[in-house]
């Protein structure tokens, strides 16, 4: 089988943020180097992704010290933009065809890819390995025949390998679906055959059913309705619980505990907790007065303001990431150097999670009895004192629920974070980003880290339940100079 030799270039980023002597250097490297560079040196801070994605991040100001690209054109472009030093080839790569271990298609040469019915995964256009694939197939005059069998185009080499590794599971799932689709048709054909063999019997006409028959029919209807509701509930619960159960069945407690010593998991957990805590402090500090204003005042444009607050809930994560770039990127409306720093994680988390706090807070403040607020003001309390001593205690349950939901959403944020902040271990790589990175390297490690995140989410939900069930047992007035209830 013919191979295409590909040069990999390495450059030093001349305009990157200077690194402190005691801190590790930051290396942006192509996905094909994921299992190579850490074996050479574990000390640098690595970010592995498609070369074109990494080049785009560098253009947006990502703090990289070294860029190892699988495409010479990308570092040359950065060099022409005065963003890096002159690129230097440091090794060569080969383009190969990868098949599952069992080789179910019995592929022997590259020309076997032209057979109809083959399921082929390639890298997308613009990804170096994807472009090299097109060059080789065109040179062999089989490009059109091979591309008609392509079922998926991926953004980097790791995604391609993951899809190939999961090919057996997808095949089994597809076969099960075929059996499931064939089963109803088989049952229907058997039913029709029985009807033809036994003949049809005409039902009596014009007879009014008795009351006993009517009651029996009604009872049968109720039984069928109850059975239908039970089946629907069972299917719904199974659908929601099976993915969670699958995570814990696939891993062992020992492996789960071992992940607590995994530096990737611990660094990601620290980054997640730190950035989410700072983001939620900002959300509470700014969102609480905003929610109180929208709950207690009626003014032109109020509905529009509420809709704008809810908008991040329905925005696709990629759109949120692009929006943050265009607003706070190096070439954004407000030009800053926030992108690809830990502050960028805080901004992304606050943007996507704030509606889950502000919207419930508006509803909670609207539910506060206005007579209690008016009584407090009548008795001499100012607006700030009334808000702190009357409104907040009455709204604490709703605010706590909104904060818990917002915090959970922030912990699980992925799309906007990876686009606006990148995925640098110990700096911007949160737990969801670490799970995504490990999924392409060690599926067992990704499952164990997912289990840790599930346990954290369960603990958060339990804490929320306890907060909502807690009620103050004090019968004294909410403010010191309130009217006495004693005789």
C-alpha positions in Angstrom: 0.0 0.0 0.0 1.4 3.4 -1.0 1.9 6.0 1.7 2.2 9.7 1.6 5.0 11.2 3.6 4.0 14.3 5.4 6.2 16.9 7.1 5.3 18.1 10.6 6.5 21.6 11.4 7.3 23.1 14.7 7.5 26.8 15.4 8.0 29.0 18.4 5.3 31.6 19.0 7.2 34.9 19.1 4.2 37.0 20.2 2.8 34.7 22.9 2.6 35.7 26.5 6.1 35.3 28.1 6.1 32.3 30.4 7.3 32.6 33.9 10.6 30.7 34.5 9.0 28.3 37.0 5.9 27.6 34.9 5.8 25.0 32.2 5.8 26.0 28.5 2.5 25.6 26.6 2.7 23.4 23.5 -0.1 23.3 20.9 0.3 20.1 18.9 -1.5 18.2 16.2 -3.8 15.3 17.3 -1.5 12.7 15.7 1.1 13.6 18.3 -1.1 12.9 21.3 0.6 9.7 22.3 4.1 10.9 21.4 4.9 14.2 23.0 3.9 13.3 26.6 6.3 10.3 26.4 9.1 12.6 25.3 8.5 15.2 28.1 5.6 15.3 30.5 6.4 18.7 31.9 5.0 21.0 29.2 1.3 22.0 29.2 -0.2 20.4 26.1 -3.2 21.1 24.0 -3.9 18.5 21.3 -6.4 19.2 18.5 -6.7 19.6 14.8 -3.9 21.8 13.4 -6.3 24.2 11.7 -8.2 24.6 15.0 -5.0 25.3 16.9 -3.8 27.8 14.3 -7.2 29.7 14.5 -6.8 29.8 18.3 -3.3 31.2 18.0 -4.6 33.9 15.6 -7.1 34.8 18.3 -4.4 35.3 20.9 -4.1 31.8 22.5 -1.0 31.8 24.8 1.1 29.1 23.1 4.9 28.9 23.3 5.3 26.1 20.7 3.1 25.1 17.8 3.6 21.6 16.2 1.5 21.4 13.1 0.7 18.6 10.7 0.3 21.0 7.8 3.2 23.3 6.7 0.8 25.8 5.3 -0.6 26.8 8.7 2.7 27.8 10.4 3.8 29.5 7.2 0.6 31.6 7.4 1.3 32.5 11.0 4.9 33.3 10.1 3.7 35.7 7.4 1.4 37.3 10.0 4.4 37.8 12.3 2.8 35.5 14.9 5.6 32.9 15.1 9.1 32.2 14.2 10.1 30.5 10.9 8.7 27.0 10.8 11.1 24.1 10.8 10.2 20.5 9.8 11.1 18.1 12.6 9.7 14.8 11.5 7.7 13.0 8.8 4.4 11.1 9.0 2.7 8.5 6.8 -0.9 8.2 5.7 -2.3 4.7 6.4 -5.6 2.9 6.4 -6.8 1.8 9.8 -9.3 -1.0 10.3 -10.8 -2.6 13.4 -8.8 -5.5 14.9 -11.1 -8.1 13.5 -11.1 -6.5 10.0 -14.8 -7.4 9.4 -14.7 -6.0 5.8 -11.6 -8.2 5.0 -9.7 -5.2 3.7 -6.3 -6.1 2.2 -5.4 -3.1 0.0 -6.4 0.5 -0.4 -8.4 -0.5 -3.5 -10.7 -2.5 -1.3 -12.1 0.9 -0.1 -14.0 1.2 -3.5 -16.3 -1.8 -2.8 -19.9 -0.8 -2.4 -21.2 -1.1 1.2 -18.0 -0.1 2.8 -18.3 2.3 5.8 -15.4 4.7 5.7 -14.5 7.5 8.1 -12.2 10.3 7.0 -11.0 13.6 8.3 -12.8 16.6 7.1 -11.7 19.1 4.4 -9.2 21.5 5.8 -7.8 19.0 8.3 -4.3 18.0 7.2 -4.9 14.3 7.2 -8.2 14.9 5.3 -6.5 16.9 2.6 -3.7 14.3 2.3 -6.3 11.6 1.9 -7.9 13.4 -1.0 -4.5 13.9 -2.6 -3.6 10.2 -2.4 -6.9 8.9 -3.6 -6.9 11.3 -6.5 -3.4 10.2 -7.4 -4.6 6.5 -7.4 -7.7 7.5 -9.5 -10.2 6.1 -6.9 -11.3 9.3 -5.2 -14.9 9.3 -6.4 -15.5 5.6 -5.7 -14.0 5.8 -2.2 -15.8 9.1 -1.2 -19.2 7.6 -2.0 -18.7 5.2 0.9 -17.8 7.9 3.4 -20.3 7.9 6.3 -18.6 10.5 8.5 -16.1 13.3 8.4 -14.2 14.2 11.6 -12.3 17.2 12.8 -9.0 15.4 13.7 -7.2 12.1 13.7 -8.3 11.1 17.2 -12.0 11.4 16.2 -11.3 9.2 13.1 -9.7 6.5 15.2 -12.5 6.7 17.8 -15.1 6.1 15.2 -13.2 3.1 13.7 -12.8 1.7 17.2 -16.6 2.0 17.8 -17.4 0.4 14.5 -18.1 -3.1 15.9 -20.6 -1.6 18.4 -22.4 0.4 15.7 -22.6 -2.7 13.5 -24.2 -4.7 16.3 -26.6 -1.9 17.1 -27.6 -1.7 13.5 -28.2 -5.5 13.3 -30.4 -5.3 16.5 -32.4 -2.5 14.9 -33.0 -4.6 11.8 -34.3 -7.4 14.0 -36.5 -5.1 15.9 -37.9 -3.6 12.7 -38.5 -7.1 11.2 -40.3 -8.4 14.3 -43.6 -6.3 14.0 -43.8 -7.3 10.3 -43.3 -11.0 11.1 -46.0 -10.8 13.8 -48.4 -9.1 11.4 -47.8 -11.8 8.7 -48.5 -14.6 11.2 -51.7 -12.8 12.4 -52.9 -12.5 8.8 -52.1 -16.2 8.0 -54.1 -17.3 11.1 -57.0 -15.1 10.1 -57.0 -16.6 6.6 -56.8 -20.2 7.9 -59.6 -19.9 10.5 -61.9 -17.6 8.4 -63.6 -14.5 9.6 -66.7 -14.5 11.8 -69.3 -11.8 11.4 -70.2 -10.0 14.6 -73.8 -9.8 15.6 -75.5 -6.5 14.7 -78.1 -4.4 16.4 -77.6 -5.8 19.9 -77.3 -3.4 22.8 -74.7 -4.6 25.4 -75.9 -5.2 28.9 -74.9 -3.2 31.9 -72.6 -6.0 33.1 -70.9 -6.1 29.7 -70.5 -2.3 29.8 -69.0 -2.4 33.2 -66.6 -5.1 32.1 -65.6 -3.0 29.1 -65.0 0.0 31.3 -63.0 -2.0 33.7 -60.9 -3.4 30.9 -60.3 0.1 29.6 -59.1 1.3 33.0 -56.7 -1.7 33.2 -55.3 -1.1 29.8 -54.9 2.6 30.6 -53.1 1.9 33.8 -50.9 -0.7 32.0 -50.1 1.9 29.3 -49.2 4.5 31.9 -47.0 2.1 33.8 -45.2 0.9 30.6 -44.6 4.6 29.6 -43.3 5.4 33.0 -41.0 2.4 33.1 -39.6 3.1 29.6 -39.0 6.8 30.6 -37.2 5.8 33.8 -35.1 3.2 32.0 -34.2 5.7 29.3 -33.0 8.2 31.9 -31.3 5.7 34.2 -29.6 3.3 31.8 -26.9 5.7 30.7 -26.0 6.5 34.3 -26.1 2.8 35.2 -23.9 2.0 32.3 -21.2 4.4 33.5 -21.0 2.7 36.9 -21.2 -0.8 35.5 -18.4 -0.2 33.2 -16.0 1.0 35.9 -14.9 -0.4 39.3 -14.6 1.4 42.6 -10.9 0.8 42.6 -10.5 2.4 39.1 -12.8 5.2 40.2 -10.6 5.9 43.2 -7.5 5.7 41.1 -8.7 8.6 39.1 -8.4 10.8 42.2 -4.6 10.5 41.7 -4.7 11.1 38.0 -3.2 14.6 37.5 -5.5 15.2 34.4 -8.6 14.5 36.6 -7.5 16.5 39.6 -6.3 19.5 37.6 -9.6 19.5 35.7 -11.6 19.2 38.9 -9.7 22.1 40.5 -10.2 24.3 37.4 -13.9 23.4 37.3 -14.6 24.2 40.9 -12.5 27.4 40.9 -13.9 28.9 37.8 -17.5 27.8 38.5 -17.3 29.3 42.0 -16.0 32.7 40.7 -18.6 32.7 37.9 -21.5 32.0 40.4 -20.3 34.8 42.7 -20.5 37.2 39.7 -23.9 35.8 38.7 -25.3 36.2 42.2 -23.8 39.7 42.7 -25.2 41.0 39.4 -28.1 38.8 38.8 -29.9 39.3 42.1 -30.5 43.0 41.8 -31.3 42.6 38.1 -34.0 40.0 38.9 -35.4 42.1 41.7 -35.7 45.1 39.4 -37.4 43.1 36.7 -39.8 41.5 39.2 -40.9 44.7 41.0 -40.9 47.3 38.2 -43.0 47.5 35.0 -41.5 49.6 32.2 -41.4 49.6 28.4 -39.0 46.9 27.1 -39.3 44.7 30.2 -40.5 41.7 28.2 -37.6 42.2 25.8 -35.1 42.4 28.6 -36.4 39.1 30.1 -36.2 37.5 26.6 -32.6 38.6 26.3 -31.8 37.1 29.7 -33.3 33.8 28.5 -31.6 33.8 25.2 -28.3 32.0 26.3 -30.5 29.0 27.3 -31.5 28.3 23.6 -28.2 29.4 21.9 -26.2 26.5 20.6 -22.9 26.3 22.6 -20.8 26.9 19.4 -22.8 30.1 18.8 -22.2 31.2 22.4 -18.4 30.6 22.0 -18.3 32.6 18.7 -20.4 35.4 20.3 -17.9 35.6 23.2 -15.0 35.8 20.7 -16.7 38.6 18.7 -17.4 40.5 21.9 -14.3 40.0 24.1 -11.7 38.5 21.7 -8.6 40.3 20.6 -10.5 41.6 17.6 -13.9 41.8 19.3 -16.2 44.7 20.1 -14.3 45.1 23.4 -10.8 44.2 22.5 -9.3 42.2 25.4 -6.7 39.4 26.0 -9.2 37.3 28.0 -9.5 34.6 25.4 -7.7 31.3 26.2 -7.1 32.2 29.8 -8.8 31.0 33.0 -10.8 34.2 33.0 -12.3 33.1 29.7 -13.6 30.0 31.4 -15.3 32.2 34.1 -16.8 34.4 31.4 -18.1 31.4 29.4 -19.6 29.7 32.5 -21.2 32.8 33.7 -22.7 33.5 30.2 -24.4 30.1 29.8 -25.4 29.6 33.4 -26.7 33.0 34.5 -30.2 32.6 33.0 -30.8 29.5 35.2 -30.3 31.8 38.2 -31.8 35.1 37.0 -35.1 33.7 35.6 -36.1 31.7 38.7 -35.0 34.7 40.9 -37.5 36.9 38.9 -40.3 34.4 39.6 -39.3 34.1 43.3 -39.3 37.9 43.9 -42.6 38.2 42.1 -44.1 35.6 44.6 -43.1 37.7 47.6 -46.1 39.2 49.3 -46.0 43.0 48.5 -48.0 43.7 51.7 -45.1 42.5 53.8 -42.7 44.8 51.9 -45.2 47.7 52.2 -45.5 47.0 56.0 -41.7 47.1 56.4 -41.5 50.4 54.6 -44.4 51.8 56.7 -42.6 50.9 59.9 -39.6 53.0 58.8 -37.2 50.5 57.1 -35.4 51.8 54.1 -35.4 50.0 50.7 -32.0 48.3 51.3 -33.0 47.1 54.8 -36.3 45.9 53.6 -34.7 43.9 50.8 -32.1 42.4 53.2 -34.4 41.6 56.1 -37.7 40.9 54.4 -37.4 40.1 50.7 -34.2 37.9 50.8 -35.4 35.6 53.7 -38.7 35.1 51.9 -37.0 34.3 48.6 -34.1 32.3 49.9 -35.5 28.9 48.8 -36.1 30.0 45.2 -32.8 31.7 45.0 -31.0 28.6 46.4 -32.7 26.4 43.8 -31.8 28.8 40.9 -28.2 29.0 42.2 -27.9 25.2 42.4 -29.2 24.8 38.8 -26.9 27.5 37.6 -23.9 26.0 39.3 -24.7 22.5 37.9 -25.0 24.0 34.4 -21.6 25.8 34.8 -19.9 22.6 36.0 -21.1 20.8 32.9 -20.3 23.6 30.4 -18.4 22.4 27.3 -19.0 24.0 23.9 -18.5 27.7 24.7 -15.6 26.9 27.0 -13.6 24.9 24.5 -14.1 27.6 21.8 -13.4 30.7 23.9 -10.9 29.3 26.4 -9.4 26.3 24.8 -8.4 23.1 26.6 -5.1 23.5 28.4 -4.5 21.2 31.3 -4.3 23.0 34.6 -5.3 26.3 33.1 -8.5 26.1 31.1 -9.3 22.4 30.9 -12.4 21.8 32.9 -13.7 18.3 33.8 -16.0 17.9 30.7 -13.1 19.0 28.5 -10.8 16.5 30.2 -13.4 13.7 29.7 -13.6 14.6 26.0 -9.8 14.5 25.7 -9.5 11.2 27.5 -12.3 9.7 25.4 -10.0 9.7 22.4 -7.1 8.2 24.4 -8.4 5.9 27.2 -12.1 5.1 27.2 -11.9 3.5 30.7 -10.3 6.7 32.1 -13.1 8.8 30.5 -15.7 6.6 32.0 -14.2 6.8 35.5 -13.9 10.6 35.2 -17.6 10.7 34.1 -18.5 8.7 37.2 -16.8 11.3 39.3 -18.8 14.0 37.7 -22.1 12.0 38.1 -21.4 11.6 41.8 -20.7 15.3 42.2 -24.0 16.1 40.4 -25.9 13.7 42.6 -24.4 15.4 45.7 -25.4 18.7 44.3 -29.0 17.6 43.8 -29.2 16.1 47.3 -27.9 19.4 48.7 -30.6 21.2 46.7 -33.3 19.0 48.1 -32.1 19.6 51.7 -32.0 23.4 51.1 -35.6 23.4 49.7 -36.9 21.3 52.5 -35.3 23.4 55.2 -37.6 26.0 56.8 -36.9 28.4 59.6 -38.5 27.4 62.9 -38.4 30.8 64.4 -41.7 32.6 65.1 -40.2 36.0 65.7 -40.7 38.9 63.4 -38.4 39.2 60.3 -37.3 42.7 61.5 -36.5 44.0 64.9 -39.2 46.7 65.0 -42.0 44.5 63.7 -45.4 44.4 65.4 -45.7 42.0 68.3 -48.1 39.0 67.8 -48.5 38.5 71.6 -51.6 39.7 73.5 
